[in-house]
Amino acid sequence: MTDAGTGFFRDSEQVDSYRSDVHAAYQAEETTRRRRVLGIALSAAVAVVLVIIVVVLTSHKPSASVAAIARDASVAAIPRDAAAADGSAAVAVASNDAAEVAASPPADATAATTPPDAAESGTCLVEITSVPPGAQIARDDDTSLGTTPTSIELPCGVATKLVLRKQHYGAATKEITANAGAVTKVAVRLSKPQFTLRITSTPSGATISIGGKTAGVTPTVIRVAAFETTTVILTKDGYLPDLEKVTAKQNNAALHFGLKKKR
């Protein structure tokens, strides 16, 4: 067999050896190229996984632009000779596109996982005053929050029940929803409780007056302000007016008048 371009004859064994050498060199180059492509593909996969982890950790609503930037960076990192081999660039781009689709949840899923307004997740300032001042403030679970007037912090956008108490006054319950961006001001007026008072007289049939107003005729039961001094006046024809000052400290207290005849 002649050697190409020389006109000399080459032994067949030498030809076979030459072919083997060429084939071995081709196989080595092919192996090297495949390893390079495999390494690039693995790097791209790792980059995609990292992008997905970063997106999930930083936001409940992944941004499509983040995945697009990662895809462009992965494509730019692939050498031209490797990208041309066996469509490796197409594989890398396809992997990044798949990651972008996976990282973008459906609209319903995004709405379901979106947290409430950021302001509502924190606390807001509430100023509480009362009439009279000095009322104890507590949650409905009896957790003490201070004494009026004062400022406290409550969860934003969440209805919170507070109970205000003061000795000799009726308790007042107030449901407060603190607003973000401004101080929520709350004023509470405490009411005086009332106790029942049974009034009798000898003789009966006397007219009862309190504060210049008729409150009934003896014997009867009236209601008066608790823990306050109340002036009760009884009048009856033919008898001298009688006056008593009473401080009701409990329900069903009794007050008796002995009227004297006029002379």
Secondary structure, DSSP 8 states (H G I E B T S, - for coil): -B-TTT--B--HHHHHHHHHHHHHHHHHHHHHHHHHHHHHHHHHHHHHHHHHHHHHHH-SS--HHHHHHHHHHHHHTS-HHHHHSTTHHHHHHHHHHHHHHHHS--HHHHHHH--S-GGGGSEEEEEEEEESS--EEEETT--EEEESSEEEEEEBT-EEEEEEE-TTS--EEEEEEB-TTS-EEEEEE----EEEEEEEEESS--EEEETTEEEEESSEEEEEETTSEEEEEEEETTEEEEEEEEE--STTEEEEEE--B--
